[in-house]
Amino acid sequence: MKHKSSGASPDLSAAPAEIGSRYSAPPPPGGGRRITRRQFLARGAAAVFGAGVLTGGYAWQGEPNWLDITRLELSFTDLPSAFAGTRLVHFSDVHLGFNKDARDLKRLAGHIREAKPDIICFTGDMVDSYAEDLTEAVPILAELSAPLGKYAVLGNHDYKNTELLARLLNDAGFGVLRNQSYLIKQGGAAIAVTGLDDMLHGKPDPQAALKGVPEGMFNLLLMHEPDYADMVEAYPFHLQLSGHSHGGQIRLPFVGAAYTPYGSDKYISGLYYTDKKGMPVYVNRGFGETYMPFRLMCRPELTIITLRRRE
């Protein structure tokens, strides 16, 4: 750059304001380019937007398809020796017709077969709205086998056409228990499986359901809403299996479930014990979704429970 007259070198220390207007600032350490405030804010916004897109994509297309297989063992003094080691497979809340279809259920059925179940239990909400949405999946469920039987109860979403839904489940080989019990016999001993009507749209009646169940017999209870466990503590049930909550479906760090439906405020996900009797209650997070097709920090679940005898 050329300077006017005198030919003397400019005095940089004498005129900082003038020099600041005529000379570029030195580069930051490391030789990188200094970014403006506008560029910084734009890049920050882009990062937040990108994280939201990635999280949203994961919650929509990722986690709902990432099945979690939970395995646990539970011991009971009243379990007959003939049933020690019984493998019970529990699934719930498929919600066919919303974000799941027969192809998804076929994938789940493959995992159920791999578990080699002795008993298969389903705890409600096979469809999201319409019983007809189960029709295509009936052959898939019918292929599932368990030597001690397949049992189901209805959930609150199953009540638009209970007759058709129950018939389709029967066609798939499931015994639909509506305030009923079924005795399973093996090796000269027996246990009971009891199923109750849905708490929200049905009329659960534990006393009616227990007719024909001998006193002292080990009894497995299937009930869609898990919080109902506190209402049946006085009855001779040894283990309750439930669904309904979806585990919250969306869970947040340090907060947990953002929302759970009525009937699953206390027992939300996993294994609990009731306050008075100490009856174990297992809450399956469900296979499907409802209201919104997302899951976050709350993967769909298949539960495999091995029953043990406590001496």
C-alpha positions in Angstrom: 0.0 0.0 0.0 1.4 3.5 -0.9 1.4 6.4 1.6 1.4 10.1 0.9 4.4 12.5 1.0 7.1 12.5 3.7 8.3 8.9 2.9 8.6 8.2 6.7 7.2 5.0 8.1 3.9 5.5 9.9 4.0 5.7 13.7 1.8 2.7 14.7 1.9 3.5 18.4 0.8 7.1 18.0 -2.6 6.6 16.3 -4.3 3.4 17.4 -7.7 4.6 16.2 -6.4 5.5 12.7 -4.4 2.3 12.5 -7.5 0.2 13.5 -9.4 1.6 10.6 -6.6 1.0 8.1 -5.1 -2.3 9.1 -6.6 -5.8 9.6 -6.5 -7.3 13.1 -4.0 -10.1 13.6 -5.3 -13.6 13.1 -6.3 -15.6 16.3 -3.8 -18.1 17.6 -3.5 -21.2 15.5 -4.0 -19.3 12.2 -7.8 -19.8 12.1 -10.3 -17.3 10.9 -12.1 -15.2 13.5 -15.9 -15.6 13.2 -18.3 -12.8 13.7 -21.1 -12.7 16.3 -23.6 -13.3 13.6 -21.7 -16.3 12.3 -21.4 -17.7 15.8 -25.2 -17.4 16.4 -26.0 -18.9 13.0 -23.7 -21.9 13.6 -25.2 -22.4 17.1 -28.7 -22.3 15.8 -27.7 -24.8 13.1 -26.2 -27.1 15.7 -29.3 -27.0 17.8 -31.5 -27.6 14.8 -29.3 -30.5 13.7 -29.5 -32.1 17.1 -33.3 -31.7 17.1 -33.5 -33.4 13.7 -31.3 -36.2 14.8 -33.1 -36.7 18.1 -36.5 -36.5 16.3 -35.4 -39.0 13.7 -34.1 -41.4 16.3 -37.3 -41.0 18.4 -39.4 -41.6 15.3 -37.5 -44.2 13.2 -34.9 -45.5 15.6 -36.0 -46.3 19.1 -39.6 -47.5 18.2 -37.9 -50.3 16.2 -35.2 -51.1 18.8 -36.6 -53.9 20.9 -35.4 -54.4 24.4 -35.6 -58.0 25.7 -35.8 -58.0 29.5 -35.0 -61.3 31.3 -35.6 -61.8 35.0 -36.2 -64.6 37.6 -38.9 -64.5 40.3 -39.1 -66.9 43.2 -42.3 -68.0 45.1 -42.8 -70.4 48.0 -46.3 -71.3 46.7 -45.1 -72.3 43.2 -45.4 -76.1 42.7 -42.1 -77.9 42.0 -43.6 -79.2 38.7 -43.6 -75.6 37.5 -40.2 -74.5 38.7 -38.2 -73.2 35.7 -41.3 -72.3 33.8 -40.5 -69.7 31.2 -43.2 -67.0 30.8 -43.1 -64.6 27.9 -45.0 -61.3 28.4 -45.8 -58.7 25.7 -48.3 -55.9 25.7 -49.6 -52.8 23.9 -49.0 -53.6 20.2 -51.4 -50.9 19.0 -51.9 -52.3 15.5 -53.2 -49.7 13.1 -51.3 -46.8 14.5 -47.5 -47.1 14.2 -47.4 -50.9 14.0 -48.7 -53.4 11.5 -48.5 -57.1 10.8 -44.9 -56.8 9.6 -43.8 -55.4 12.9 -45.7 -58.1 14.8 -44.0 -60.7 12.7 -40.7 -59.4 13.8 -41.8 -59.5 17.5 -43.1 -63.1 17.0 -39.7 -64.2 15.9 -38.2 -63.0 19.2 -41.0 -64.8 21.1 -40.3 -68.0 19.3 -36.5 -67.7 20.1 -37.4 -67.4 23.8 -39.0 -70.9 23.7 -41.8 -69.9 26.0 -43.8 -72.3 28.2 -46.5 -69.7 28.7 -47.3 -66.6 26.5 -49.2 -63.8 28.1 -50.5 -60.6 26.5 -51.8 -57.8 28.6 -54.0 -55.7 26.4 -54.2 -53.1 23.6 -53.7 -55.4 20.7 -55.1 -52.7 18.4 -55.1 -48.9 18.7 -58.7 -48.4 17.5 -60.3 -51.0 15.3 -60.5 -54.7 15.9 -60.2 -55.3 12.1 -56.6 -54.1 12.2 -55.7 -57.5 13.9 -57.1 -59.6 11.0 -53.9 -59.7 8.9 -51.8 -60.6 11.9 -53.9 -63.5 13.1 -51.8 -66.1 11.2 -48.7 -64.7 12.7 -49.9 -65.0 16.3 -51.4 -68.4 15.5 -47.9 -69.7 14.6 -46.7 -69.0 18.2 -46.7 -72.1 20.4 -46.4 -72.6 24.1 -47.0 -76.0 25.8 -48.8 -74.4 28.8 -50.9 -72.1 26.7 -51.4 -68.5 25.4 -53.5 -66.1 27.4 -54.7 -62.5 26.8 -56.7 -59.8 28.4 -58.2 -56.7 26.8 -56.9 -53.1 27.2 -58.7 -49.8 27.1 -58.0 -49.4 23.3 -59.6 -52.8 22.6 -63.1 -51.9 23.6 -64.6 -50.6 20.3 -65.5 -54.1 19.2 -64.6 -56.5 21.9 -66.5 -59.4 20.4 -64.6 -59.3 17.1 -61.3 -58.7 18.8 -61.8 -61.6 21.2 -62.8 -63.9 18.3 -59.7 -63.0 16.3 -57.5 -63.6 19.4 -59.2 -67.0 19.8 -58.5 -67.7 16.2 -54.9 -67.0 16.9 -54.9 -69.6 19.8 -55.2 -67.1 22.7 -57.5 -67.7 25.6 -59.1 -64.3 26.3 -59.8 -64.1 30.0 -62.5 -61.6 31.0 -62.9 -62.0 34.8 -62.0 -65.6 34.3 -59.4 -68.1 35.4 -57.8 -71.1 33.7 -56.1 -73.9 35.5 -52.9 -75.2 34.0 -52.0 -78.7 35.0 -48.5 -80.3 34.8 -46.7 -83.1 36.6 -49.6 -83.8 39.0 -49.8 -80.1 40.0 -51.7 -77.0 38.9 -51.4 -73.3 38.8 -54.0 -70.7 37.8 -53.9 -67.8 35.3 -56.5 -65.2 35.9 -57.5 -62.3 33.6 -59.6 -59.3 34.5 -61.6 -56.9 32.4 -60.0 -53.5 31.7 -60.3 -51.0 34.5 -61.3 -48.0 32.4 -63.8 -49.5 30.0 -64.7 -52.9 31.4 -65.9 -54.1 34.8 -63.1 -56.0 36.6 -64.4 -58.5 39.1 -61.7 -60.3 41.0 -64.1 -62.3 43.1 -66.0 -63.6 40.1 -62.7 -64.4 38.3 -61.5 -66.5 41.2 -64.5 -68.9 41.2 -63.2 -72.4 40.7 -59.6 -71.6 41.8 -58.7 -73.8 44.9 -57.5 -72.0 47.9 -53.7 -71.7 48.2 -53.1 -72.3 44.5 -50.4 -70.2 42.8 -52.2 -67.6 40.7 -50.8 -65.4 37.9 -52.9 -62.3 37.3 -53.1 -60.5 33.9 -54.5 -56.9 34.2 -54.0 -54.1 31.7 -53.7 -51.2 34.1 -50.8 -51.8 36.6 -52.1 -49.5 39.4 -55.0 -51.9 39.9 -52.6 -54.0 41.8 -53.3 -52.0 44.9 -57.0 -52.9 44.6 -56.4 -56.6 44.4 -53.8 -57.1 47.2 -56.5 -58.7 49.4 -57.0 -61.4 46.8 -54.8 -64.5 46.5 -52.7 -63.4 43.5 -49.0 -64.1 43.5 -47.8 -62.1 40.5 -49.4 -59.4 38.4 -48.4 -58.7 34.8 -49.5 -55.4 33.2 -48.9 -52.9 30.4 -50.8 -49.7 29.6 -48.1 -47.2 30.6 -45.7 -47.7 27.6 -43.2 -46.8 30.3 -44.1 -43.2 29.5 -43.1 -43.6 25.9 -41.1 -40.4 26.2 -38.7 -40.2 29.1 -36.5 -37.2 29.9 -33.2 -37.1 31.8 -33.7 -36.4 35.6 -37.5 -36.3 35.1 -38.4 -39.8 33.9 -41.8 -40.4 32.2 -43.1 -37.2 30.8 -46.7 -38.5 30.9 -48.5 -41.8 31.8 -52.1 -42.6 31.3 -54.6 -42.9 34.2 -54.1 -46.3 35.8 -50.3 -46.2 35.5 -49.3 -43.3 37.7 -47.6 -45.4 40.4 -46.4 -48.5 38.6 -44.8 -47.3 35.3 -42.0 -49.6 34.1 -40.3 -52.7 35.3 -40.7 -54.6 38.6 -42.4 -53.3 41.7 -43.8 -54.8 44.9 -47.1 -53.6 46.4 -47.0 -51.8 49.7 -49.0 -54.0 51.9 -48.7 -57.5 50.6 -45.5 -57.2 48.7 -47.0 -58.8 45.6 -44.6 -58.4 42.6 -46.0 -56.3 39.7 -44.3 -56.3 36.4 -45.1 -53.5 34.0 -44.1 -54.1 30.4 -43.3 -51.0 28.4 -45.3 -52.3 25.4 -44.4 -53.0 21.8 -46.3 -50.2 20.0 -47.0 -46.5 20.4 -50.1 -44.5 20.6 -51.1 -40.8 20.1 -47.6 -40.0 18.7 -45.3 -42.3 16.8 -42.3 -41.6 19.1 -40.2 -43.2 21.8 -37.3 -41.6 23.6 -35.2 -43.3 26.3 -38.0 -45.9 26.5 -37.5 -48.7 24.1 -40.3 -51.2 23.3 -40.1 -54.3 25.4 -40.5 -58.1 25.4 -40.2 -59.6 28.9 -39.0 -63.2 29.7 -39.7 -64.2 33.2 -38.5 -67.5 34.7 -40.5 -68.8 37.6 -38.5 -70.4 40.5 -39.6 -72.1 43.6 -38.4 -70.7 46.9 -37.8 -73.4 49.5 
